[in-house]
Amino acid sequence: MTAPRLSITRIVNACTLIMIGDGAVLTDPYFSEHWFIPLRERIGMKAAELPMLSAIIGGHGVYDHWQPASLTGYPFEESTPVFVATRSMKDNAKSAGFGNVEVLDWYETRRISERLIIEVVPAQRSFRLKSNSYVLSSGEFRVFVGTEARDIEPLRRYRAERGAVNVALLPIDGSALAGHKLVMNASNAIEGARVLGAKVFIPIHYALKSIPILLRTPTSINHLLKLRQHVRDLEIVVLETGDQWGPQ
């Protein structure tokens, strides 16, 4: 039997393509630029270039994360399973033409194929808007996807109850809306990856520019690169948009 494979392609911000086992999972689809969301980098892939997906997972419903309508050119909308955190995210996906959409609560699990399992890990509620994190498991590989992760305690609880993961995708820009912290900063994310027992940490959620008064993004990729110089127990893999990583 062929050993399960793993590769992760960073598309932009919290949008990634994860090939794991016999499946392909897209996180937080974002394929169209908008003037009111200033990005530091290009979008690294077109929706039409995606393979047939085993699932789309949505961690958070705010526009810089959740743009199912931007998947123009992806031909499998009706059959691809979509798993989201809130009812409004489901409605957006349905409006975009996706026919198989389900709201998942914290701690729920879905088997997507013979080899691929998706678990929902609690994230937090910000401004009454619920966020999900996820763990994708297939054979020897377990990948944590925390597109809007902010707090360490849910990660600590997951590790105690379900064990370690191999790879952690975590946000690093420390975004704060009107002074309210939304996601981890770079040092929080390194700690979070360690808490999860990950051997590899891939940073996400650092594409947005600050918007005066409204949105602060205090931690950049440069902050993480400086911290990386002192990290010996964790492989930190920084991907440009469009670049792919896989274990050697």
C-alpha positions in Angstrom: 0.0 0.0 0.0 1.3 3.5 -0.9 2.2 5.5 2.2 0.0 8.5 2.9 1.3 11.8 1.4 1.2 15.3 2.8 1.8 18.6 1.1 0.7 22.1 2.1 0.4 25.0 -0.4 0.0 28.5 1.0 -2.4 30.6 -1.2 -2.9 33.8 0.8 -3.6 34.9 4.4 -5.5 31.9 5.9 -6.2 30.1 2.6 -4.2 27.0 2.1 -4.4 23.8 0.1 -3.6 20.7 2.2 -3.1 17.4 0.3 -3.2 14.7 3.0 -3.6 10.9 2.5 -6.1 10.4 -0.3 -7.7 13.8 0.1 -7.4 17.5 -0.7 -8.7 20.1 1.7 -9.0 23.8 1.1 -9.0 26.2 4.1 -10.8 29.6 4.3 -11.1 30.2 0.5 -9.9 33.6 -0.7 -9.3 34.1 -4.4 -10.4 37.6 -5.2 -8.8 40.9 -4.2 -10.9 43.8 -2.9 -10.0 47.4 -2.4 -11.3 47.5 1.2 -9.0 44.5 2.3 -5.4 45.7 1.7 -3.1 42.8 1.2 0.7 42.7 1.5 1.1 39.9 -1.0 -0.4 38.4 -4.2 -2.9 35.5 -4.2 -0.8 32.5 -5.1 -3.3 30.3 -7.0 -6.4 30.6 -9.1 -9.5 28.7 -8.1 -9.6 27.0 -11.4 -6.2 25.5 -10.7 -7.5 23.6 -7.6 -7.9 19.8 -7.8 -11.1 18.1 -6.9 -11.4 18.8 -3.2 -12.4 16.3 -0.5 -13.6 19.2 1.6 -13.5 22.9 2.2 -13.2 24.0 5.8 -14.0 27.5 7.1 -12.6 28.7 10.4 -14.1 32.1 10.5 -16.8 34.1 8.7 -15.2 37.5 8.3 -14.5 38.5 4.7 -10.7 38.2 4.8 -11.3 34.5 5.5 -14.6 33.4 4.0 -15.2 34.1 0.3 -16.8 31.0 -1.2 -18.1 33.1 -4.1 -14.5 33.7 -5.1 -14.1 30.0 -6.2 -15.1 31.0 -9.7 -13.9 28.3 -12.1 -13.9 25.5 -9.6 -16.2 22.9 -11.2 -17.2 20.7 -8.3 -19.3 23.1 -6.2 -22.4 20.9 -6.0 -20.6 17.8 -4.7 -17.7 19.1 -2.5 -18.4 18.9 1.2 -18.1 22.3 3.0 -17.7 22.5 6.8 -18.2 25.8 8.5 -18.4 27.4 12.0 -21.6 29.4 11.7 -25.0 29.6 9.9 -24.1 32.8 8.1 -21.1 31.0 6.6 -23.3 28.2 5.4 -25.7 30.7 3.8 -22.8 32.3 2.0 -21.6 29.0 0.7 -25.1 28.0 -0.4 -25.5 31.3 -2.2 -22.2 30.7 -4.0 -23.5 27.4 -5.4 -22.2 24.8 -2.9 -24.8 22.2 -2.3 -23.3 20.1 0.5 -22.7 22.5 3.4 -22.8 21.7 7.1 -22.3 23.8 10.3 -20.0 21.9 12.7 -19.9 22.5 16.4 -16.8 22.2 18.6 -15.7 18.6 19.2 -17.6 17.2 16.2 -15.9 14.7 13.9 -16.5 13.8 10.2 -14.9 10.9 8.2 -14.4 12.3 4.7 -13.0 9.2 3.2 -11.5 5.8 4.1 -8.3 7.6 5.3 -9.3 11.2 6.0 -10.9 12.4 9.3 -11.7 16.0 10.2 -12.1 17.0 13.9 -13.4 20.4 15.1 -11.3 22.0 17.8 -12.7 25.0 19.8 -11.2 28.3 19.0 -13.1 31.3 20.5 -16.0 33.7 20.1 -15.1 37.3 19.1 -17.9 39.9 18.9 -20.3 36.9 19.3 -18.9 35.3 16.1 -17.8 31.7 16.6 -14.5 30.4 15.2 -13.5 26.8 14.5 -10.1 25.2 14.4 -9.6 21.8 12.8 -7.4 18.7 12.9 -7.0 16.7 9.7 -5.9 13.1 10.2 -4.8 10.5 7.7 -2.6 7.6 8.5 0.6 8.8 10.1 -0.1 12.5 9.5 -2.1 14.9 11.7 -2.4 18.6 10.8 -3.8 21.3 13.0 -5.4 24.2 11.2 -6.2 27.2 13.3 -7.0 30.0 10.9 -8.4 32.3 13.6 -6.8 30.7 16.7 -6.2 33.1 19.5 -6.0 31.3 22.8 -3.5 28.6 24.0 -5.9 26.8 26.4 -8.0 25.0 23.7 -4.8 23.7 22.2 -3.6 22.5 25.5 -6.9 20.7 26.1 -6.9 19.1 22.7 -3.3 17.8 23.2 -4.2 16.3 26.5 -7.4 14.6 25.2 -6.4 13.6 21.6 -2.6 13.6 21.5 0.0 15.5 19.4 -0.1 16.6 15.8 2.7 16.6 13.3 2.1 20.0 11.7 0.5 23.2 13.0 -0.8 26.0 10.9 -1.4 29.1 13.1 -1.9 32.8 12.6 0.9 35.2 13.6 -0.1 38.8 13.0 -1.9 39.5 16.3 -4.7 41.3 14.6 -6.8 43.5 16.8 -10.1 45.1 15.9 -10.8 48.3 17.8 -8.3 47.1 20.5 -9.8 43.6 20.8 -7.2 40.9 20.0 -8.5 38.5 17.3 -5.7 36.1 16.7 -2.3 34.9 18.0 0.9 36.9 17.5 4.2 35.2 16.4 5.4 34.3 19.9 1.9 33.0 20.8 1.9 30.8 17.7 5.3 29.3 18.5 4.1 28.4 21.9 0.8 27.0 20.5 2.7 24.8 18.1 4.8 23.5 21.0 1.7 22.9 23.1 0.3 20.8 20.3 3.4 18.7 20.0 4.0 19.7 16.4 7.4 19.2 14.8 6.6 21.6 12.0 4.9 25.0 12.3 3.7 26.9 9.2 2.7 30.5 9.8 -0.5 31.9 8.2 -2.7 35.0 8.6 -0.1 37.8 8.0 -1.3 39.1 4.6 -3.4 42.0 5.9 -2.1 45.6 6.2 -3.2 47.7 9.2 -6.2 50.0 8.7 -5.8 53.2 10.8 -8.0 53.3 13.9 -10.0 50.2 12.9 -7.5 47.3 12.5 -4.0 46.7 13.9 -1.7 43.9 12.6 1.3 44.4 14.9 3.3 41.2 14.2 4.8 40.7 10.8 6.6 37.8 9.2 9.8 39.6 10.0 9.0 39.4 13.7 8.6 35.6 13.3 11.9 35.3 11.4 13.8 37.0 14.2 12.2 34.7 16.8 13.0 31.7 14.6 16.7 32.3 15.1 16.3 31.2 18.7 14.0 28.2 18.1 15.7 24.8 18.1 12.9 22.4 19.0 10.5 23.3 16.1 10.9 23.5 12.4 9.4 26.8 11.2 8.5 26.8 7.5 7.7 30.1 6.0 6.0 29.8 2.6 5.6 32.5 0.0 2.1 32.5 -1.6 2.0 29.7 -4.2 4.8 27.8 -2.6 4.4 24.2 -1.4 5.9 22.3 1.5 6.0 18.5 2.1 8.0 16.4 4.6 11.3 15.0 3.3 
